């Protein structure tokens, strides 16, 4: 499943011209995490992503 999600994220970043340096991703305990270093990408992602269910989490006070 993680490979399918990574493939869809790669397609999405190409379509929306998101640079590789603008995001990071990792899979921990069957949960794939996608992080952005700019708030505009959180908005873009939430408005345009329709492949898999997702949840936006504020990690400012949490260990990521």
Buried (B, 14 or more C-beta within 10 A) or exposed (E): EEEEBBEBBEEBBEEEEBEEEBBEEEEEEEEBEBBBEEEEBBEBBEEEBEEEEEEEEEEEEEEE
